[in-house]
């Protein structure tokens, strides 16, 4: 507590001891730890200070609770697979019981959250309200549908479209929520561009009506061309998506070549310029809002770390500091699985003068320090060298090692892979070729064995040696596939799925080429960096797809059937619906594209996202229901292709720029400097030059806990390095990106200042 | 000259006098002026210092010479319209004489350039070499083709594809060249991504061959499905462009729904991720190289202004300065059409202390100052107020004025326009509706008259009042169109083109809605800002299209004919080529899409750029020639859609960000500050609030030249403002964007420093 400045003999205190030192109450430490871990993960849940509340809060944040929540969310979403129209039908009673179970779990989670949050804050949070309203609506829907079912009337299960609400609104889906907020904030700007776009479409529609309406032209299918203003507007909207180019232009172009200018002007203005403007507006807003939010989060982090500091500080001389013992216990509470050597390293960075205490500036960095993953590396000898040094160091053995390390070795294997590719392309029924199969496999296995002979095995399969693992796994998969293939052929076993998987595994081995070409590896590494970002994005897409799929299933279910064309039934040619006779939908054999179950719906929505031929699909469904059905497809196009795909592109562009341009952050530089000062560093290049690491072993905890008073010695023989960027979370990358613009350290903004800095953003509830 | 420090009585010197002051030789002034104007336009042509050479140089840069060059470039490009296969055929003799004439003009221009450039620099310049080689190649081609023609053998006019070289390589096409350089510099990065993309395509092709090759599946057209590795690769490449989705998937999907996962995976990886990566790589490189070049240009500007300063400087006290009289004469030489009041304003900004001389820092800004357009505004009374003040100020008159200025007036007219739109959509044969036409027109004319009554006419039609001009021109066009329409209907005149233009003009009047909705106006203004950038881009597209069109015409000319389907000839159904029987090309009635003349070729290339159905077009041309013809179409796709369209998007994104984020530059701020200090400023908002300017008149030269010694008085009654961003060139915008990163002023980098700063870029020849 402030003013509580008893000096403790920090240098002798055993950091790993579990007895309670007299100078700090358990509750205060826990409270400070809660602040620090909140700052570390940028959570924004304020809590009461009773020890019970803090424990409840820690329990709320425990990984098992979160995993359970996610489990129920997925079960709830997956219910659509078992409900009518179902892939695997189950009676309504079963699915409804499962749904009630999920809802109970969500409600429990919400109650738990309410317990650790001040009432006022809880009720202000739109997230909580949303979840509650959705639970109630779902229950109402279940009761109504159940009663109707009891008297054999088929109702509409509309509440199913709301299920993604649970995925969005639980605190862990921050990224998805952020993207949704970004979309919402972009809407006003987009709206006016969209209106102008519609206006331009209207002008062009009127022109088309006047220019072509009275000409009595016919399309290729023989239907009248551009005679009705609504049809024209739809055709021109489709032209924006390019899906009916150049067909829509041909009748007019055949009449006179200069009508093509009308269409080219339209395409330049509406397809190229307006669509680029959409992207530019979305990207611009995306960056702006992202920056704002990250900015606010950074301020909040600073605020929370200051709170934690104020709880733990004691006065030494003229300044307030945190004593080393407290600091150690704090770190142990916040990050229980940090290794002792890592803790020691962090302490050296935070307590630069080795004065036995950590000052404010260094203390505030703690959350960032804990977020940076430091890898400890052990340098080891090759086990063969230890067991039989003579043989391993003999001139033959050294020659083999040199050979394996040579570039020509890599090239030879690249050529082998290419020859292998040609053999795969050839027909495998030839017995010579199936023998060659075995030859290639043994060559690959020899390669792996040679590498293991040359490089230290536990270093070769180190935790971060992504490419070595990749290489080995591919070869093991190929080996299994070939063995399976032979077995299948011998036993005349005929499972199509197994055969297909075996085939794919055998071809995937060609991916080994990526490993050996440095430039390819760089590109793939960058893509892997972007991976988490794209996964977040996958969540967003899933939410939208799910809602559209449920609506589509309610509206279009059972209208179109896929009947085996081999059956010869005339219905098979019109997808079981006479309304489709002579339609482009039936002629294109699109019967399989329907909304008869969740899987088909999702595949159909994917096709609509790809855009091509979407107007034929829309036309088909409009024929079997009503022309207004086209609105569903236009709506999907606007939401998914104009909004979401553009956000995705903005996402990728931004992530790519971040990955390209990011230097090491200030905190990372400090850690690295300290590592170098202590003489325990490894050049990152040496390590990243995959496969060429000589006798190094990356490990995370290499210390016995009782290093006590002789730290120097313990750090010897161990090498540290900062885990490379690819293991960082998106949040860290983004924060780093905007870090430079955040107010200089030393100035403590009060919570009020933060709130006034960006009043809309620091709504504790929404920015969580 | 340095050390030549006679003090001249600057305050009495008449700036507009043409007598030569004794303290400066004509030649030096001209040389300095040449440096300044080079800096102003960022040209990089070094020159000799003899007066004759400088005059020759000024002549070289004269607008008539440049216009003549452009004229010949366009004539040369347009020749393709008249050569076989021609839109308007002319004998070979005529076109070849025209071509030789153009080549002579280009050669003359080159010789002129050589005269004003040191030999060594001239011969190092790849641009000059390029132009010379192209001239020689064209002559050789002409001779060969002519001789073959003489003995009636039809040769290949391959040199025509080289014609865009002249457009690219003349010094004025800097923007196009910059984009080309940016593409060239991006190629290495793109290449590896492209190789990886091809590799991924190969893996997927092999998988498809193994998965579907032996299944005996058939496409909708009944041809075998995925049996040949080359066909598969082509189909998968088409799938990347989305043009054959979902058709390519349907046979496999019908067999088993889980094969759709193969296609979805392929689309996610190759269509979405790889294409986004292409955009990201191109955009990233585009920014990087742009920044580099602009950086270099800014340094060069600084260097040249320093050179000019060194020529003109005299020592006053401890520092070197340029005397006011010299400065005035310099500005008069560099910018002869700058108004005296504008000159006075610039002098006040440059000579802040009114000491009679300009110091170095201020002198170096001269090029920037001259680049900023300052508008002088006269405030005038409404002429009616001058003529009959009583009537104009009467209460009725004031009420009318108030009414016109009211927002409801705008809304009423918006509603009228909407009603008008509905009337246009209705059938106009009804006589009631054609009367309504006249009613609407008169309403619009009344609106304009009322506005002219309320606002001062010469201010309403001021130079920069874009929206007022726009509005009035639209109404005049509509009026003319309606009159023309009535005349035509009365006389039964029947020219289709005239009728079409009249129709379009009548509909375009609906664009008036944009004028009255503020948010729409903002978007359109932003688009107009980007206009020049997009025009540059148009040049780039033209160059690529032209080359591809010429090649296409040589290869595919006459293979496909459009025959009127009404003729009933069976050839019409197969585009005059039996090879197309039953092909999707003929069934889609695509016969009009051919390479039989330049116009058709360009339209076809536009269709290929839009991508949809390009594989059917490619297939058609492959059927009538050879399968290898597909390579032409794939090449076009890679160059235009993957490279150029992505550069276009990068272009638009960047331009949009610049337009969104640009603050006023440092120099503009200085000018504006000075304008405000002198009390002659107008708030920009007042002026930009289009149509509501009250009694203001924007003009550029309002001074009699003899303002002499009483400057203060002359500035009275006149108001200045800085012309808004939309009139800036792309170069200025870009330079401003990177201005902040340029070394602080006061430090003079030597030319050597500049060269070492970015050795590749400051090649005088290429960066010109």
Interface residues (C-beta under 8 A of the other chain):
Chain A: X192 X193 X195 X196 X199 X202 X203 X206 X207 X209 X210 X211 X220 X229 X242 X243 X244 X245 X246 X247 X249 X250 X253 X254 X256 X257 X258 X260 X264 X267 X271 X272 X273 X276 X277 X279 X280 X281 X283 X284 X421 X424 X425 X496 X497 X500 X503 X504 X507 X508 X510 X511 X513 X514 X519 X520 X523 X524 X527 X534 X562 X565 X587 X588 X589 X590 X592 X593 X599 X600 X603 X606 X607 X610 X611 X612 X613 X648 X649 X652 X653 X656 X657 X660
Chain B: X192 X193 X195 X196 X199 X202 X203 X206 X207 X209 X210 X211 X220 X229 X242 X243 X244 X245 X246 X247 X249 X250 X253 X254 X256 X257 X258 X260 X264 X267 X271 X272 X273 X276 X277 X279 X280 X281 X283 X284 X421 X424 X425 X496 X497 X500 X503 X504 X507 X508 X510 X511 X513 X514 X519 X520 X523 X524 X527 X534 X562 X565 X587 X588 X589 X590 X592 X593 X599 X600 X603 X606 X607 X610 X611 X612 X613 X648 X649 X652 X653 X656 X657 X660
